[in-house]
Amino acid sequence: IAVAMYVIGFCESLLDMLTGIYGDEFTGIVDKGVNDVRIIGSGTLTVLLVIAVVGMEWITRVQKVLLVLLICSQIDFVIGTFISFDIEEKAKGFTGWSMETATENLNPHYSGESFWTVFAVFFPAVTGITAGANMSGDLKDPGMAIPKGTFYAIVITYITYIVYGVMVGCTFLAHASGDVSEYVFTFNGTGDSETLEFTDCSVEARNGSCIFGSVNDQQTMTIISVTGYLIYGGCFAATLSSAIASLVGAPRVLQALAKDKLYPGIELFAKGYGANNDP
C-alpha cells in the first residue's frame, strides 16, 4: 500500500509539472488523469523493482542522489520566500514575508474539506520514518541505531513540516485569481468598473472559486521557490526514495521474522543471498 501511494504521488507530480510546462498543449498519454497515472506508475514500479532486486549497493547509491536533490529543493524553497519580484507570481497569491498575510492565514480556510480529510492525506507523508527500522538487519548496531535514528527522524520531520507550513502561511494568500490585471486594479485602481479584486474569490463574484492560493493550488511551493523545477525534483526524490525503502524494507522484515521463527512455515524466507545477505 505504501509503495502504491508513493508511486501515485510521483506520477501526479510529474503530470502537474508537464502541465505547467506545456499548458493546454499537454494532453497526457491517454486522458491526463487516472489512466495516465496507471501507465506511468506501472513503468515506475517496474524500474524500482529492478533496482530493489539488484541489491543494496545500487539502492544506497540511488538514495544518496535522491537525498542531495531533496536537500537542494528545500534550500531553493527557503531562498524563494525572500524573493518576490514577478508580478505574475504576486497575482497568484505570493506576497513575500508579510504580517498581514500571516494574520489572514492564522485561522482555518477549509473549503469542502475538514481537519480529518486533510490529515488523512498528510499522514502517509510521515510514515517513511519507519524505513530505518525495517532495514535494521543492515545496521552494525541495531539496538542503538534504530531508536536514535527514529527519534532524530521524528524531530527533524516535525520541525520541517511546522516551519515550512508557517513559511507558506506568512508568504502566500489562501485565495487568489492569478489575473495580473486584477492584481494591478487591486493596488492601483487601474481598470474598469467590472474588474474584480484578485483576492475576491467568492462563488457569487466569479461563478466559481479561484484556482490559485494555498487552499486551491497544490503547487504553491513551486511558485514561492526560486525555480519550481527543483521543487518538483524534491517531490520526485521524496516519493521515489520512500517507495524504494518500502520495497526493500518489507522483504527484510519478513526475513527477520523467519530467522527468529516467530511464525510457523516461513523458515524458507530466512535465507539471504549475496554479500549483503539480501532476502
Secondary structure as GFF3:
##gff-version 3
##sequence-region A 1 279
A	DSSP	alpha_helix	2	22	.	.	.	ID=ss1
A	DSSP	three_ten_helix	23	25	.	.	.	ID=ss2
A	DSSP	alpha_helix	34	54	.	.	.	ID=ss3
A	DSSP	alpha_helix	56	80	.	.	.	ID=ss4
A	DSSP	alpha_helix	87	91	.	.	.	ID=ss5
A	DSSP	alpha_helix	99	104	.	.	.	ID=ss6
A	DSSP	alpha_helix	115	122	.	.	.	ID=ss7
A	DSSP	three_ten_helix	123	130	.	.	.	ID=ss8
A	DSSP	alpha_helix	131	134	.	.	.	ID=ss9
A	DSSP	three_ten_helix	136	138	.	.	.	ID=ss10
A	DSSP	alpha_helix	142	171	.	.	.	ID=ss11
A	DSSP	alpha_helix	180	188	.	.	.	ID=ss12
A	DSSP	alpha_helix	203	206	.	.	.	ID=ss13
A	DSSP	alpha_helix	220	224	.	.	.	ID=ss14
A	DSSP	alpha_helix	228	259	.	.	.	ID=ss15
A	DSSP	three_ten_helix	267	270	.	.	.	ID=ss16
###
